[in-house]
Amino acid sequence: MSGVVVVGAGIVGSSVAYHLARRGVPVTLLEQGPAPATGVTGTSFAWIGNAGGHWPGGAQDLREHVLADYGRLENELPGINLRRTGSLSWSHNTPSPDSQPGPGQFRIGRDDIAALEPNLRNPPEQAIHTPGDAGVDPTALTRALTAAAAAHGATVLYDTVVTALHMTGGRVRGVLTPAGLHRADTVVLAAGTTIPRLCQPLAADLDIAASPATLARVTAPPGLIKTIVARPDIEVREVRDGHLLMVVPHTEDTAALKQAARDTLRRLKATFQGSDQCRLLGYRTGQRPMPAHGPVIGYPTRDRSLYVAVMHSAISLAPTAGRLIADELTTGRPAPELQRCRPHTH
């Protein structure tokens, strides 16, 4: 097929561009920021798994492919390191003996919890262990995808803001930027919460909300946290040796958010022995795109000149979605796995 313009070099757009370029399709990837993953991708906790969690709508049909597609990318891209640590989660209340863990999950007791997380000061009586869960550095992965896309011939442009779709005769023919027009036979919008605005001239029915989330980055002794730990008041994992990611309770008040980040660090130190050396490097809020009914992937118009790709959790789903989207665009055949992800067409 001829040229494709992909808007957004977050994890989704970079995955689409990579998978298209690998198939020999001429691709131009446009990113409004100065580098890949400078938007919401860079503020993701990046917890990957195929058990538990929230898999709305068509995400259920993609979940079984997530870990296999990540394994494939590890073989295709240098330097990608999926941290297969498994996860531990528990609430402050002891679960009912009748409640059953999900597929791939196991209820374990205090001794097993202490073996998995030896620095945990007060292991709970029970927790849910999901050994197949993993984490990834979302910024490093997105940079690897864009670099590989470029190595396969894609054009990658940063500091390029897409202001509008370029339309002639009611059909999308490219995108407009302050520097000029980028023509394309197909435009793929992978720009998260900005997609509804860009689609306004088409009256496309895209119900995508913005959900703020704040993450803190913390230095720590390497190996302080062994798994992905999730309980109601703390969610933490080691993203790379000596660097932790922690979820911070979000608030719109700037001073309160700063205090919340400090409180999160204090909870970490109270929860794990050997954490006195931990230091807060900073925190950042991203606006996660939240489609109302699960991933929205496909053509919002009948002429198929425009394709949209927006989902939560994008970090988990992007390798699979990028592969399937590239297959659809190059072969013209709908991917059965995406059947429940389609936008309403007009």
Helices and strands as residue ranges (DSSP letters): E 4-7, H 11-22, E 27-30, G 40-43, E 47-48, H 59-62, G 63-65, H 66-76, E 87-89, E 106-109, H 110-116, E 126-130, E 134-135, H 138-151, E 155-157, E 164-168, E 171-177, E 180-183, E 186-189, G 192-194, H 195-198, G 200-202, E 208-219, E 228-231, E 234-240, E 243-248, H 254-271, E 279-291, E 296-298, E 306-310, H 314-331, G 336-341
